[in-house]
């Protein structure tokens, strides 16, 4: 069973991306946070 994940912008408290896989969510969060400022996180929808 594949869960749907969301990416949250913790600074603006907004959902930036939704309905993606866990693997894709973590991959994108790592990429978005790679500049050193951790403001994005993934969570199960």
C-alpha positions in Angstrom: 0.0 0.0 0.0 1.5 3.3 -1.1 0.9 6.3 1.2 0.5 9.8 -0.2 3.0 12.3 1.1 3.1 16.1 1.3 6.0 18.5 1.5 5.4 21.3 3.9 7.2 24.7 4.0 7.6 25.2 7.7 8.5 28.9 7.4 5.3 29.8 5.5 3.3 26.9 7.0 2.1 26.0 3.5 1.9 22.7 1.6 4.2 23.0 -1.4 3.7 19.6 -2.9 1.1 16.9 -2.3 0.2 13.4 -3.5 3.7 12.0 -4.0 5.4 8.9 -2.8 7.5 8.7 0.4 10.7 8.1 -1.6 10.0 11.1 -3.9 9.0 13.3 -0.9 12.3 12.6 1.0 14.3 13.0 -2.1 12.8 16.4 -2.8 13.0 17.5 0.8 16.8 16.6 0.9 17.2 18.7 -2.3 15.2 21.7 -1.0 17.0 21.6 2.3 20.5 21.2 0.8 21.2 24.9 0.9 21.6 24.6 4.7 18.3 26.1 5.8 16.0 23.3 6.9 12.5 24.7 6.2 10.9 21.9 4.3 9.6 18.6 5.7 7.7 15.6 4.4 4.7 14.1 6.1 2.1 11.5 5.3 -1.1 13.0 3.9 
